[in-house]
Amino acid sequence: MEGIASMLIPFILIGGIFYFLLLRPEQAKRKRHQNMLENLTKGDEIVTNGGLHGKILGVDNDKKILLLSVGEMNNQEVKVHISLSAVAFLKKGGELIEGE
């Protein structure tokens, strides 16, 4: 019986280390990012996963879609619909913020 217990202790310790060094920080990061996505509003500047920079013109929470202004071409504003899940960062003061 003592042999089995002494063999299990290293596995339990490795599991604890794995949780606290890898899983827990990733869960916290995911939670911050989800909170940031839920709090996006009109006028916020964002960056998508594809690198598209723009300003939010409208938010449709039911369909999880954003209307994004990305610039001008021929004196007309270029607007793009993107999925809410495509948002990577929120821009504040020129700095990228992943989640608050």
N, C-alpha and C positions, 0 to 999 in steps of 0.2 A: 504494500500500500504506500509506503514511504517513497518507493521508487517512482510510482506514477505521479505523486504530488510534486516531487522534485523535478520531474520532466515537464509538468504543466506550468510551473511558475515562470520559466523563460518565455513561453508562448503568451501567457497572460500579460507579462511586462511588455513584450513586443507589440501586442494588440493595443495596450494603453498608450504607448509611445506613438504608434501609428495614428490613433484617434486624435491625440492632442497636437501632433505636428502636421498632420495632413488633412484629416476630415473636418475637424472643428473650424480651422481658419477658412476653409473653402465654403462651409455652410454659412459662416458669418459674412463672407464676401458676397455670396449669392443673395443673402437676405438684404444687405445694403443696396445691392443693385436693383432688386425687386422693389424696394421702398422708393428708390429714385425714379423708377419707371412709373410707379403709381402716382407720384407727385409732380409729373411733368405737366406744365401748363402753357397756354398760349404766350408767346414771347420768349420762351426759353431757347437758348442756343444749344444745339446738340451735335454730336459726331456719331455717325452710324458705324457698324462693323465693317462696312465697305470703304470707309474713309470719307463719306459725303458729309460736308459741313453745312449746316443750315439753321434757320430760325423757324420755330413751330408757329404755324398760322392757325391750326385747329387740331383738336383732339377728339377722336371718337372712341370712347372707352368701351362701348358695346362691341364694336368690331375690332378693337385694338389696332387702330390705324391712325397715323398722324399725317397731316398735310404740312409739308415742309417747303419753305422758300429757300432755294439754293443759290440764287443770283439773278442777274438780268441778261437778256440777249435781245438785241434789236429793240431796246427800250421797253421790253415786256418782261415782267417778273416770271421766272422759271419756278413752277410749283411741282412737287413730287409727292405722291402718296407712298408712305412706307409703313411697314409693319412695326408695331411697338417693340417687338422682340429684336429688331435690327438696331436699336439704339444701344450704343456702347458707352458713351460718355456724355456728361452734361458739361457745358462750358460756362465758367463764371470768371469774369475778369481776364479772359484769355487763357486760363488754365483749365485743363481737363480734369473733371472730377468724376470718378467711377461710381461712387455711392456715398450717401451721407447718413 
